[in-house]
């Protein structure tokens, strides 16, 4: 089994905001924002509900990043 290095605190990802060049903060897995109990569900089960029929086959973890200056948010796929 492979693990997301961001979810497990092994690596940090530093992104600059495309709108203002501010520092973007990792907000965690995008899947955790889907439903009330999604943070507690197995990631492979959540991927089945994300609307992408191929996401459960991809070795990636999608994280939400938000700019601390202007509030812009983006999604970034983290390879696992």
VENLINNOR-V548369 format. One record per run of one state. SS is the DSSP state (A for helix, B for strand, O for the rest). FROM is the first residue (numbers start at 1). TO is the last residue. If there is no record, write none. Layout:
ss = <SS | SS>
from = <FROM | FROM>
to = <TO | TO>
This chain:
ss = <O | B | O | B | A | O | A | O | A | O | A | O | B | O | B | O>
from = <1 | 15 | 17 | 23 | 30 | 34 | 38 | 41 | 43 | 48 | 55 | 58 | 60 | 68 | 73 | 80>
to = <14 | 16 | 22 | 29 | 33 | 37 | 40 | 42 | 47 | 54 | 57 | 59 | 67 | 72 | 79 | 80>
